[in-house]
Structure formats: C-alpha cells, structure tokens
Amino acid sequence: MEKNTRNIAPMKLELLLAVVHNNKAAYFSSLIQSHKANLQLTVPAKGTTHLILDYLGLTERPKTLIASVVRSDQAGGLIELLDDTFRKGPDYKGIAFTVPLTSVIGTLTYGFLSNDKRTVKEDA
C-alpha cells in the first residue's frame, strides 16, 4: 500500500549560514543538527578580516562555513542559541544568519529537508 503524502501542510524552510572557527565546526554542526536540520554542508572559509591581517603580516585562524536547511519554526530559536554560544569566548566566535527558501520541488525532498517523517515512503 502506497503512503499518501499529498495532504501535508508545508512548513517553510530557511538556509542557515554560519561561519565559525575550524576547531569548533563539529560542535556547531552538532548544535545545528539538534534543531532538526537533516542537511548540512561544511566547507573551508575565510573570515571577514583576512585582507587586513594579510596586509599586516598576521595569520588568521581557519574558518568553516556551515550551510544547513532548517525549518522556519526552528530558525529563530537556533539563531538565538548560536548568538548566545558566540558570546562564550574567543574560540566560539562566529556569525550566523538565515535566508528564506521560496521553493522546494518534490514531496519527498521537502520531507527530508523539513525532517517530516510523514513523507518518508515505507518499504513494502
């Protein structure tokens, strides 16, 4: 029997972008995942001060960009949590913001990104 997924009211999604120190990337990734983020991408990045530091001959700490898809109902609380965590000390400094996603194609894709178990097809 095929599961009907057509009557699921969509929860809006947002793309969360966070730039953090490399040594805390796994910590922040885990923190974000705890807020129902099924998809995360981490890539090496540079902070906003790298040009000035290069000019002065100073080195900058390596950064990581974490891109995650989060539900809109989780995004506000997650940004507040990240903001509080960024204030813990120098190792926890970072920046985070969200951008609304206006379109997601496909019920199964939407279900995965929104962490909505009702859209997952069950094996026969």
C-alpha positions as CSV (number, residue, x, y, z in Angstrom):
1,M,0.0,0.0,0.0
2,E,1.4,3.4,-1.0
3,K,1.5,6.1,1.6
4,N,-0.4,9.3,0.7
5,T,1.7,12.4,1.2
6,R,-0.4,15.0,-0.6
7,N,-2.2,16.4,2.5
8,I,0.9,17.6,4.3
9,A,0.8,21.3,5.1
10,P,4.2,22.7,4.2
11,M,6.5,24.2,6.8
12,K,8.6,27.0,5.4
13,L,12.3,26.3,5.2
14,E,15.3,28.5,5.5
15,L,19.0,28.2,4.6
16,L,21.2,28.8,7.7
17,L,24.7,30.0,7.0
18,A,27.2,30.1,9.9
19,V,31.0,30.9,9.8
20,V,32.8,29.5,12.8
21,H,36.4,28.6,13.8
22,N,37.6,25.3,12.4
23,N,38.2,23.8,15.8
24,K,34.6,24.3,16.8
25,A,33.0,23.3,13.5
26,A,31.9,19.8,14.7
27,Y,30.5,21.4,17.9
28,F,28.4,23.9,15.9
29,S,27.3,21.3,13.4
30,S,26.0,19.1,16.2
31,L,24.2,22.0,17.8
32,I,22.5,22.9,14.5
33,Q,21.6,19.2,13.8
34,S,19.9,19.1,17.2
35,H,17.3,21.6,15.8
36,K,16.0,19.1,13.1
37,A,18.5,20.1,10.4
38,N,18.7,17.0,8.1
39,L,21.0,18.5,5.5
40,Q,24.4,20.2,6.3
41,L,27.3,21.1,4.2
42,T,30.6,22.3,5.7
43,V,33.4,23.9,3.6
44,P,36.6,25.7,4.4
45,A,36.2,29.5,4.6
46,K,37.9,32.7,5.4
47,G,36.8,35.3,7.9
48,T,36.0,38.9,7.0
49,T,39.3,40.3,8.3
50,H,41.7,38.2,6.2
51,L,42.7,41.1,3.9
52,I,43.7,43.4,6.8
53,L,45.6,40.6,8.6
54,D,47.4,39.6,5.4
55,Y,48.5,43.2,4.9
56,L,49.9,43.4,8.4
57,G,51.6,40.0,8.0
58,L,49.5,38.3,10.6
59,T,47.8,35.0,10.2
60,E,44.1,34.3,10.6
61,R,42.5,31.3,12.3
62,P,41.0,28.9,9.7
63,K,37.2,29.1,9.5
64,T,34.5,26.7,8.4
65,L,31.2,27.7,6.6
66,I,28.3,25.5,7.7
67,A,25.2,25.6,5.4
68,S,22.1,23.9,6.8
69,V,18.5,23.7,5.8
70,V,16.3,24.4,8.8
71,R,12.5,24.7,9.4
72,S,11.3,28.3,9.9
73,D,9.8,27.4,13.2
74,Q,13.2,26.3,14.4
75,A,15.3,29.1,12.8
76,G,14.6,31.9,15.3
77,G,15.5,29.8,18.4
78,L,18.5,28.4,16.7
79,I,19.9,31.8,15.8
80,E,19.4,32.9,19.4
81,L,21.2,29.8,20.6
82,L,24.1,30.4,18.2
83,D,24.2,34.1,19.3
84,D,24.5,33.0,23.0
85,T,27.1,30.4,22.1
86,F,29.2,33.0,20.1
87,R,29.4,35.0,23.4
88,K,31.0,32.2,25.3
89,G,34.5,33.2,24.4
90,P,37.1,33.7,21.7
91,D,37.0,30.1,20.5
92,Y,33.3,30.3,20.0
93,K,33.1,33.5,17.9
94,G,31.2,33.3,14.7
95,I,28.5,34.7,12.6
96,A,25.2,33.2,11.5
97,F,22.1,34.2,9.5
98,T,19.2,32.7,7.6
99,V,17.8,33.2,4.1
100,P,14.3,32.0,3.3
101,L,13.9,29.3,0.7
102,T,11.0,30.1,-1.6
103,S,10.6,26.8,-3.4
104,V,11.4,23.2,-2.9
105,I,10.4,20.7,-5.6
106,G,9.0,17.3,-4.6
107,T,7.2,16.0,-1.6
108,L,10.0,13.5,-0.6
109,T,12.7,16.2,-1.0
110,Y,10.7,18.6,1.1
111,G,10.0,15.9,3.7
112,F,13.7,15.1,4.0
113,L,14.7,18.8,4.3
114,S,12.0,19.6,6.8
115,N,12.6,16.5,8.9
116,D,9.0,15.5,8.4
117,K,8.7,11.7,8.8
118,R,5.2,11.6,7.3
119,T,6.7,11.9,3.8
120,V,9.1,9.0,4.0
121,K,8.0,6.0,1.9
122,E,7.9,2.8,3.8
123,D,9.3,-0.4,2.3
124,A,6.7,-3.0,1.3
